[in-house]
Amino acid sequence: MDDKITSVEVIGSGCANCKKLHELAVLAAKELNLGIEVAYSDDIQKALAMGVLQFPVLAVNGRAVLTGLADAEKIKKAIAGNH
């Protein structure tokens, strides 16, 4: 299937919100039974190349789907609805 989620990544500076988004994204991926590891990157240039200026960034399959800290349900919806 072309719309399969192959990667989920949080990009941030390492701040508390960035770490929290990563933690919540890991939980969301487990709840969605994705069977993939949620990566964390502090490569701000990567996010800028996606056209994002707000951090942290949640990316699915290399595409930014959420910026800033969000609750677990919003994160799950962003992951599940953007693949």
NUTORDREN-345858 format. One record per residue (C-alpha): residue in one letter; x, y, z. Coordinates in steps of 0.02 Angstrom, whole numbers, plus 50000, padded with zeros to 5 digits. Each point is the difference from the previous one (the first is absolute). Example, Ala and Ser with C-alpha at 12.3 -4.5 7.8 and 13.67 -1.06 7.14 Angstrom:
<resn: a, x: 50615, y: 49775, z: 50390>
<resn: s, x: 50069, y: 50172, z: 49967>
REM end
This chain:
<resn: m, x: 50000, y: 50000, z: 50000>
<resn: d, x: 50069, y: 50171, z: 49953>
<resn: d, x: 49926, y: 50088, z: 50151>
<resn: k, x: 50089, y: 49893, z: 50130>
<resn: i, x: 50086, y: 50094, z: 50140>
<resn: t, x: 50183, y: 49962, z: 49985>
<resn: s, x: 50073, y: 50135, z: 50111>
<resn: v, x: 49949, y: 50113, z: 50143>
<resn: e, x: 50123, y: 50130, z: 50061>
<resn: v, x: 50003, y: 50143, z: 50123>
<resn: i, x: 50117, y: 50143, z: 49957>
<resn: g, x: 50044, y: 50124, z: 50134>
<resn: s, x: 50134, y: 50090, z: 50096>
<resn: g, x: 50002, y: 49883, z: 50150>
<resn: c, x: 49890, y: 50110, z: 50108>
<resn: a, x: 49872, y: 49930, z: 50122>
<resn: n, x: 49857, y: 50019, z: 49874>
<resn: c, x: 50100, y: 49910, z: 49866>
<resn: k, x: 50037, y: 49855, z: 50117>
<resn: k, x: 49818, y: 49993, z: 50056>
<resn: l, x: 49938, y: 49996, z: 49819>
<resn: h, x: 50120, y: 49857, z: 49964>
<resn: e, x: 49940, y: 49905, z: 50154>
<resn: l, x: 49817, y: 50023, z: 49950>
<resn: a, x: 50037, y: 49953, z: 49819>
<resn: v, x: 50082, y: 49838, z: 50057>
<resn: l, x: 49844, y: 49958, z: 50101>
<resn: a, x: 49887, y: 50045, z: 49854>
<resn: a, x: 50098, y: 49890, z: 49880>
<resn: k, x: 49984, y: 49854, z: 50122>
<resn: e, x: 49812, y: 50029, z: 50020>
<resn: l, x: 49981, y: 50006, z: 49811>
<resn: n, x: 50100, y: 49837, z: 49985>
<resn: l, x: 50117, y: 50075, z: 49871>
<resn: g, x: 50144, y: 49886, z: 50043>
<resn: i, x: 50128, y: 50136, z: 49966>
<resn: e, x: 50118, y: 50100, z: 50108>
<resn: v, x: 49965, y: 50186, z: 50019>
<resn: a, x: 50162, y: 50091, z: 49961>
<resn: y, x: 50059, y: 50161, z: 50081>
<resn: s, x: 50108, y: 50126, z: 49910>
<resn: d, x: 50073, y: 50166, z: 50050>
<resn: d, x: 50037, y: 50042, z: 49818>
<resn: i, x: 49909, y: 50166, z: 49990>
<resn: q, x: 50052, y: 50019, z: 49817>
<resn: k, x: 49898, y: 49844, z: 49960>
<resn: a, x: 49843, y: 50083, z: 50070>
<resn: l, x: 50038, y: 50163, z: 49912>
<resn: a, x: 50014, y: 49903, z: 49836>
<resn: m, x: 49822, y: 49939, z: 50033>
<resn: g, x: 49946, y: 50182, z: 50011>
<resn: v, x: 49973, y: 49996, z: 50188>
<resn: l, x: 50050, y: 50144, z: 50113>
<resn: q, x: 49919, y: 49943, z: 50163>
<resn: f, x: 50069, y: 49861, z: 50109>
<resn: p, x: 49985, y: 49861, z: 50045>
<resn: v, x: 49945, y: 49919, z: 49837>
<resn: l, x: 49915, y: 49832, z: 49978>
<resn: a, x: 50036, y: 49925, z: 49829>
<resn: v, x: 49921, y: 49847, z: 49922>
<resn: n, x: 50085, y: 49924, z: 49848>
<resn: g, x: 50111, y: 50154, z: 49988>
<resn: r, x: 49856, y: 50124, z: 49999>
<resn: a, x: 49961, y: 50120, z: 50143>
<resn: v, x: 49827, y: 49963, z: 50070>
<resn: l, x: 50002, y: 50093, z: 50166>
<resn: t, x: 50098, y: 50140, z: 50081>
<resn: g, x: 50009, y: 50044, z: 50183>
<resn: l, x: 49952, y: 49893, z: 50148>
<resn: a, x: 49831, y: 49913, z: 49991>
<resn: d, x: 49904, y: 49874, z: 50104>
<resn: a, x: 50008, y: 49813, z: 49967>
<resn: e, x: 49836, y: 49992, z: 49903>
<resn: k, x: 50049, y: 50141, z: 49882>
<resn: i, x: 50167, y: 49915, z: 49970>
<resn: k, x: 49915, y: 49834, z: 49960>
<resn: k, x: 49881, y: 50086, z: 49879>
<resn: a, x: 50146, y: 50092, z: 49917>
<resn: i, x: 50095, y: 49837, z: 49976>
<resn: a, x: 49852, y: 49894, z: 49945>
<resn: g, x: 49925, y: 50132, z: 49885>
<resn: n, x: 50159, y: 50051, z: 49911>
<resn: h, x: 50074, y: 49851, z: 49912>
REM end
